[in-house]
């Protein structure tokens, strides 16, 4: 007999919000491309007008620490925005 769950299980979408020092349009474009190429995400954005240069990643399927490590390896500061 095959048992199934009454409701399908779904992975919750994670949204990551990070403080960075990405300051130029060129660096923003490079970082977004690198993240979207390396990780499975639905969207990625860096707000250059915000004082915290906020990096927002929607539908992350990896831990925040992995994103932080990746961004730092690209030469930028990155931490979880409180």
N, C-alpha and C positions, 0 to 999 in steps of 0.2 A: 504494500500500500504506500502511495506517495503522499507525504504530508507537505502542505504548503502553508506559508504564513498567511494570515487573513488580510494583511496589507503588505504591499511590496516595500522592501526596505530601500531607502534612498540615502545617498551620502549628502550630508548637509553642505551647502555652499559656504566656503570660508571667504571672508573679505579681510585682506591684510592692509593695515594703515601704518605707514612707517615715516619717520622723520629722516630726511637725507640732507646732503649738501650738493645735490645735483643743481647746477645754477645756470646752465646754458641750454639753448634749444638743441644744439648739436649733441651734447651729453645726454639730454633727455631722450632724444631719438635713438641714440646708441643703446642706452640702458633699457628702454622699452623693447627694442628689437631683441636684445640679448635675453631678457626675461621671457618674452613670448616664444623665442626659439628654444630655450632651455627647459621651460616649464609648461605644463598644461594649465592655462588660465583663459578666462573669457575676455578680460580686458585689463589694461594696465595704463596708468596715467600718473604724470608728475606735475604738480601745480607749482610752476616757477614763480608765481606771484605771491604765494603763501610764504610767510617767514620761516616755516619749517620745511619748505620744499617737499611737501607731502607726496609720497609715493602710495598710490592706492591700487591694489591688485584684487580683482574680483574672481571668484570661483577658484581659489587656490586649492591645489590637491597635495600640497607639501606643507611641512611645518614652517612657521614663521622664522625659526632659527636658520633654516636652510636658505630662505630668501635673504636674510641678513648676511649670512656668510657669502652668498653669491655676489651680492651688491658690493660688499667690502672687497672681495677678490677682484672686482672691476675697478677698484680704486676710489670708491666713494664711502662716506660715512652712512651708516644705516642703523636705526634702532626702532623698536616698537614705539609708536606715538601713544602717550598716555592720555 
